[in-house]
Amino acid sequence: MLVATPGHQTLLEPSIEAGNRIRGDQWHLRYLKADVANSISQGDGVLVAVPDTGVSAHPDLRNNLLAGTSTLPGSFGDGRDDENSHGTGMAGLIAAHGQSDGTGAIGIAPRSKIIPIQSSGANNIGRPDDLATAIDFAITHRATVINISSSGASSPALARAIRAALAADIVIVAAAGNRPEDGQVGYPASEPGVIAVGGVDRAGVHASVSVSGPEIDVVAPAVDIYSTSYGGKYSKGTGTSSATAIVAGAAALIRSKYPNLPAAEVAHRLTATAVDKGPPGRDDQYGYGVIDLVAALTADVPPLGFESSNVTPPASVEAAPDKDGDGSGTVRGLATLGVLVTAVGGYLFWRRRRRADDPPPRVSR
């Protein structure tokens, strides 16, 4: 059995007041400087598959919502139905476009498109094989990012589907899991090549709800996250599901700005430019750090492998203040999935962290 990781969720009734207030309540947008990132990229041309409880055509999202499918036994829907709210919330965090008057919810990549796939029921519980079928659908329908805001058990079919999607150059972002229900990073976040996402709170500190573990790659806001819901409502949620959707939106921004960049390099940009938290270097709570949307889109990040004879210190971005209070805030310079500080076969895999007092970085526009 695969259990989605909704965390704690509150539904807010649709109203003019709620629509006017929601943008201000989306604190994660300001924390991540989403407005600056959206002046560079808004996710144009990127298809993001959302296998979840389905996605309702919320007024703030419907223009970016395509027809999808349902992989639930006996269901023949197109994915645009959600009786739970979870899937609609995740889709909104990725691609909500809000309203023309500036009200309503906004997503990280407000011009990306959502492929809704109903792979979990109204109780937010689904089977690994139904998720596997959803991923196969995403592959055949040319998704370039898959958001999996769920965590649980695997199956041979699901492992095969995940690996097939990675082989098809699709960025897969998955939730680590939520405490106390989950005690360790679940599947598919634990699969090598999948971006495993944990969470931070409003202060940028490890969220108590977020599972920790050696598989964590990056973290994003996960507490009191406002988004869309079914029936024109809004929701407020806490959990790594929300953080995952935010990172999937970040991946969509990168894939739009750098359309020829392989999926592994998209993951590399996210980890290489993440703001270091906790002990210097990668750790089990923060992974490589908190995602930095602007840096991921602008920093001059050399590729995963580059010839050692041409090595220069890689540029990154300035560090944000360390909210943990130890004054050791850094930004990861080329820290990424499976990177080693060693020369192999004429290539150097570099892992240098940028300190706050380093010279200003080069950026590419």
C-alpha positions as CSV (number, residue, x, y, z in Angstrom):
1,M,0.0,0.0,0.0
2,L,1.3,3.5,-0.9
3,V,0.1,6.3,1.4
4,A,0.1,9.9,0.3
5,T,1.7,12.3,2.7
6,P,-0.8,15.2,3.2
7,G,0.3,16.2,6.6
8,H,-2.2,18.5,8.3
9,Q,-4.6,20.3,6.0
10,T,-7.3,22.9,6.6
11,L,-9.9,23.8,3.9
12,L,-10.9,27.5,3.5
13,E,-14.3,28.2,2.0
14,P,-14.4,30.1,-1.3
15,S,-15.1,33.8,-0.9
16,I,-14.0,37.1,-2.3
17,E,-12.2,37.8,0.9
18,A,-10.3,34.5,0.7
19,G,-9.4,35.2,-2.9
20,N,-8.1,38.6,-2.0
21,R,-6.1,37.4,0.9
22,I,-4.6,34.2,-0.4
23,R,-1.6,35.7,-2.2
24,G,-0.5,37.5,1.0
25,D,-0.9,34.2,2.9
26,Q,1.4,32.4,0.6
27,W,4.5,33.3,2.6
28,H,6.7,30.8,0.7
29,L,6.5,33.0,-2.4
30,R,8.2,35.9,-0.6
31,Y,10.6,33.6,1.2
32,L,11.8,32.1,-2.0
33,K,11.7,35.4,-4.0
34,A,9.3,33.8,-6.5
35,D,8.5,37.2,-8.1
36,V,12.2,37.7,-9.0
37,A,12.4,34.1,-10.3
38,N,9.3,34.6,-12.4
39,S,10.8,37.7,-14.0
40,I,13.3,35.1,-15.4
41,S,11.2,32.1,-16.0
42,Q,7.5,31.1,-15.5
43,G,7.6,27.6,-16.7
44,D,6.4,28.1,-20.3
45,G,6.4,24.9,-22.3
46,V,6.8,22.5,-19.4
47,L,4.4,19.7,-18.7
48,V,4.3,18.6,-15.0
49,A,2.5,15.3,-14.2
50,V,0.8,15.2,-10.9
51,P,-0.2,11.7,-9.9
52,D,-2.3,12.2,-6.8
53,T,-6.0,12.4,-5.8
54,G,-6.9,14.2,-9.0
55,V,-7.0,17.9,-9.7
56,S,-10.1,20.1,-9.7
57,A,-10.4,22.9,-12.2
58,H,-10.0,25.7,-9.6
59,P,-10.5,29.2,-11.1
60,D,-6.9,30.0,-10.2
61,L,-5.6,26.9,-12.0
62,R,-8.0,25.9,-14.7
63,N,-6.1,27.6,-17.6
64,N,-3.1,25.4,-16.9
65,L,-4.9,22.2,-16.4
66,L,-4.9,19.6,-19.2
67,A,-6.9,16.5,-19.5
68,G,-5.2,13.5,-17.8
69,T,-6.5,10.1,-16.7
70,S,-7.4,8.0,-13.7
71,T,-5.5,4.8,-12.9
72,L,-7.8,3.7,-10.2
73,P,-9.6,0.4,-10.8
74,G,-12.9,0.8,-12.5
75,S,-12.4,4.6,-13.1
76,F,-12.6,6.2,-16.5
77,G,-12.1,9.8,-15.6
78,D,-9.6,12.3,-17.0
79,G,-8.0,13.2,-13.7
80,R,-9.9,16.5,-13.4
81,D,-11.9,15.4,-10.4
82,D,-10.7,15.6,-6.8
83,E,-12.8,14.7,-3.7
84,N,-9.8,15.0,-1.3
85,S,-8.2,18.4,-2.0
86,H,-4.6,17.1,-1.9
87,G,-4.0,16.8,-5.6
88,T,-5.5,20.2,-6.3
89,G,-3.4,21.8,-3.7
90,M,-0.2,20.3,-5.1
91,A,-1.1,21.4,-8.6
92,G,-1.8,24.9,-7.4
93,L,1.6,25.2,-5.7
94,I,3.2,24.3,-9.0
95,A,1.1,26.1,-11.6
96,A,-1.7,28.3,-10.2
97,H,-2.0,31.4,-12.3
98,G,-4.2,33.5,-10.0
99,Q,-6.6,36.1,-11.4
100,S,-5.9,39.0,-13.7
101,D,-6.5,41.5,-11.0
102,G,-3.7,40.1,-8.9
103,T,-5.9,38.1,-6.5
104,G,-6.0,34.3,-6.1
105,A,-3.2,31.8,-5.5
106,I,-0.1,31.7,-7.6
107,G,2.2,28.8,-8.3
108,I,6.0,28.7,-8.5
109,A,5.8,28.1,-12.3
110,P,2.5,29.8,-13.3
111,R,2.8,29.2,-17.0
112,S,3.6,25.5,-16.8
113,K,0.9,22.9,-17.6
114,I,-0.5,20.2,-15.3
115,I,-1.2,16.7,-16.4
116,P,-3.6,15.4,-13.7
117,I,-3.5,11.7,-12.9
118,Q,-5.9,10.3,-10.3
119,S,-3.8,7.5,-8.7
120,S,-5.1,7.8,-5.2
121,G,-8.7,7.7,-3.9
122,A,-10.6,10.2,-1.9
123,N,-9.1,8.8,1.3
124,N,-5.6,9.7,-0.1
125,I,-4.5,6.1,-0.1
126,G,-3.4,4.4,-3.3
127,R,-1.6,1.3,-4.5
128,P,2.0,1.3,-5.8
129,D,0.9,-0.4,-9.0
130,D,-1.7,2.4,-9.7
131,L,1.1,5.0,-9.2
132,A,3.3,2.9,-11.6
133,T,0.6,3.1,-14.3
134,A,0.3,6.9,-13.7
135,I,4.0,7.3,-14.2
136,D,3.8,5.3,-17.4
137,F,1.0,7.7,-18.6
138,A,3.2,10.6,-17.7
139,I,6.1,9.2,-19.8
140,T,3.9,8.5,-22.9
141,H,2.3,12.0,-22.6
142,R,5.7,13.7,-22.6
143,A,5.8,15.1,-19.1
144,T,9.2,16.5,-18.3
145,V,8.6,16.8,-14.5
146,I,6.7,14.4,-12.3
147,N,5.6,15.6,-8.9
148,I,5.0,12.7,-6.4
149,S,3.7,14.2,-3.2
150,S,3.4,10.8,-1.6
151,S,5.6,8.3,0.2
152,G,5.2,4.6,1.1
153,A,5.9,1.1,-0.1
154,S,7.3,0.1,-3.5
155,S,6.5,-2.8,-5.9
156,P,8.3,-4.2,-8.8
157,A,6.0,-2.4,-11.2
158,L,6.5,1.0,-9.4
159,A,10.3,0.6,-9.3
160,R,10.3,-0.3,-13.0
161,A,8.2,2.8,-13.8
162,I,10.3,5.2,-11.8
163,R,13.5,3.9,-13.5
164,A,11.8,4.1,-16.9
165,A,10.9,7.8,-16.2
166,L,14.4,8.6,-15.2
167,A,15.8,6.9,-18.3
168,A,13.3,9.0,-20.3
169,D,15.0,12.2,-19.0
170,I,12.2,13.2,-16.7
171,V,12.8,15.0,-13.4
172,I,11.1,13.2,-10.6
173,V,10.5,15.0,-7.3
174,A,9.1,13.0,-4.4
175,A,8.2,13.7,-0.7
176,A,10.4,12.3,2.0
177,G,7.5,11.6,4.3
178,N,5.9,13.1,7.4
179,R,6.3,12.4,11.1
180,P,4.9,10.8,13.2
181,E,3.4,8.5,10.5
182,D,6.6,8.0,8.7
183,G,9.9,7.0,10.4
184,Q,12.2,7.1,7.4
185,V,12.4,8.4,3.9
186,G,9.9,6.4,1.8
187,Y,9.6,5.3,-1.8
188,P,10.0,6.7,-4.4
189,A,12.1,9.4,-2.7
190,S,14.6,6.8,-1.6
191,E,15.2,5.7,-5.3
192,P,18.6,6.9,-6.6
193,G,18.0,9.7,-9.1
194,V,14.8,10.9,-7.6
195,I,14.9,14.3,-5.9
196,A,13.9,13.6,-2.2
197,V,12.4,16.6,-0.6
198,G,12.2,17.5,3.1
199,G,10.8,20.6,4.7
200,V,11.5,23.8,6.6
201,D,9.3,26.2,8.6
202,R,8.8,29.9,8.3
203,A,12.1,30.6,9.9
204,G,14.0,28.3,7.5
205,V,14.6,25.8,10.2
206,H,14.0,22.0,9.8
207,A,10.2,21.4,10.1
208,S,9.4,18.9,12.9
209,V,6.9,17.2,10.5
210,S,9.7,16.4,8.0
211,V,11.3,13.0,7.9
212,S,15.1,13.0,8.0
213,G,17.5,10.6,6.4
214,P,20.6,10.2,4.1
215,E,18.4,10.3,1.0
216,I,17.2,13.9,1.5
217,D,18.5,16.1,-1.3
218,V,16.9,19.5,-0.8
219,V,14.3,21.2,1.4
220,A,11.6,23.7,0.8
221,P,8.8,25.5,2.8
222,A,6.5,22.9,4.4
223,V,4.6,24.7,7.1
224,D,1.3,26.6,6.8
225,I,1.4,26.5,3.0
226,Y,-1.6,28.0,1.3
227,S,-2.9,26.7,-2.1
228,T,-5.9,25.8,-4.2
229,S,-8.5,23.2,-3.2
230,Y,-11.6,21.6,-4.8
231,G,-14.8,23.5,-5.3
232,G,-13.0,26.8,-5.6
233,K,-11.8,26.6,-2.0
234,Y,-8.3,27.2,-0.7
235,S,-6.3,25.0,1.6
236,K,-3.6,25.5,4.3
237,G,-1.3,22.5,4.7
238,T,1.7,21.4,6.5
239,G,3.9,18.5,5.3
240,T,6.6,17.5,2.8
241,S,3.9,17.1,0.2
242,S,3.8,20.9,-0.2
243,A,7.6,21.2,-0.1
244,T,7.7,18.6,-2.9
245,A,5.3,20.5,-5.1
246,I,7.3,23.7,-4.6
247,V,10.5,21.9,-5.7
248,A,8.7,20.5,-8.7
249,G,7.7,24.1,-9.6
250,A,11.4,25.0,-9.3
251,A,12.3,22.2,-11.7
252,A,9.7,23.5,-14.2
253,L,11.3,26.9,-14.1
254,I,14.7,25.5,-14.8
255,R,13.4,23.2,-17.6
256,S,11.7,26.2,-19.2
257,K,14.8,28.4,-19.1
258,Y,17.2,25.6,-20.1
259,P,15.1,23.4,-22.3
260,N,18.1,21.3,-23.5
261,L,19.4,20.6,-19.9
262,P,19.2,16.9,-19.0
263,A,17.2,15.9,-16.0
264,A,20.3,15.1,-14.0
265,E,21.6,18.6,-14.6
266,V,18.3,20.1,-13.5
267,A,18.7,18.2,-10.2
268,H,22.3,19.4,-10.1
269,R,21.3,23.0,-10.4
270,L,18.8,22.7,-7.5
271,T,21.4,21.1,-5.2
272,A,24.4,23.1,-6.4
273,T,22.7,26.4,-5.6
274,A,20.8,25.4,-2.5
275,V,21.4,27.5,0.6
276,D,23.4,25.4,3.2
277,K,21.7,24.9,6.5
278,G,22.7,23.1,9.7
279,P,26.3,21.6,9.8
280,P,28.4,22.7,6.8
281,G,27.9,20.2,4.0
282,R,25.1,17.8,3.3
283,D,23.2,16.6,6.3
284,D,20.2,14.3,6.9
285,Q,17.8,17.1,7.9
286,Y,18.4,19.7,5.1
287,G,20.1,17.6,2.4
288,Y,22.1,20.1,0.4
289,G,20.0,23.0,1.7
290,V,17.0,25.1,1.0
291,I,16.2,25.6,-2.7
292,D,17.1,29.1,-4.1
293,L,14.9,29.8,-7.1
294,V,16.8,32.8,-8.4
295,A,20.2,31.2,-8.0
296,A,19.0,28.0,-9.7
297,L,18.0,30.1,-12.7
298,T,21.0,32.4,-12.9
299,A,24.1,30.9,-11.3
300,D,27.0,29.9,-13.5
301,V,26.9,26.2,-12.6
302,P,29.4,24.0,-14.4
303,P,28.1,20.6,-15.4
304,L,28.3,17.5,-13.3
305,G,31.5,16.3,-14.9
306,F,34.1,18.7,-16.4
307,E,37.7,18.2,-17.4
308,S,40.1,18.8,-14.5
309,S,42.6,20.6,-16.7
310,N,40.0,23.4,-17.2
311,V,38.8,23.6,-13.6
312,T,38.2,27.0,-12.1
313,P,36.4,27.5,-8.7
314,P,32.7,27.1,-9.5
315,A,30.5,30.2,-9.0
316,S,27.3,30.1,-7.0
317,V,25.3,32.7,-5.2
318,E,25.5,34.7,-2.0
319,A,24.4,32.9,1.1
320,A,21.3,33.8,3.1
321,P,21.7,34.3,6.8
322,D,21.8,31.0,8.7
323,K,18.6,30.9,10.7
324,D,20.0,28.2,12.9
325,G,22.0,30.9,14.7
326,D,25.6,29.5,14.2
327,G,26.5,32.1,11.5
328,S,27.6,29.4,9.1
329,G,25.2,30.0,6.3
330,T,26.6,28.9,3.0
331,V,25.5,28.1,-0.5
332,R,26.3,24.8,-2.1
333,G,28.8,25.0,-5.0
334,L,28.1,22.0,-7.1
335,A,27.0,19.8,-4.2
336,T,24.7,17.4,-5.9
337,L,23.3,13.8,-6.0
338,G,26.2,11.4,-5.6
339,V,29.0,14.0,-6.2
340,L,32.5,13.1,-5.0
341,V,35.5,15.3,-4.5
342,T,37.8,13.3,-6.7
343,A,39.3,13.1,-10.2
344,V,38.1,10.1,-12.1
345,G,38.9,9.3,-15.7
346,G,40.1,12.8,-16.5
347,Y,37.0,14.4,-15.0
348,L,36.8,16.3,-11.7
349,F,33.6,16.1,-9.7
350,W,33.7,19.2,-7.6
351,R,32.0,19.9,-4.3
352,R,32.9,23.3,-3.0
353,R,30.6,25.2,-0.7
354,R,30.4,29.0,-1.0
355,R,30.8,30.9,2.2
356,A,29.1,34.2,2.9
357,D,32.4,36.2,2.6
358,D,33.4,34.7,-0.7
359,P,33.6,37.1,-3.7
360,P,30.4,37.8,-5.7
361,P,29.6,35.0,-8.1
362,R,29.4,35.0,-11.8
363,V,25.9,34.6,-13.2
364,S,24.5,33.6,-16.5
365,R,21.4,35.3,-17.9
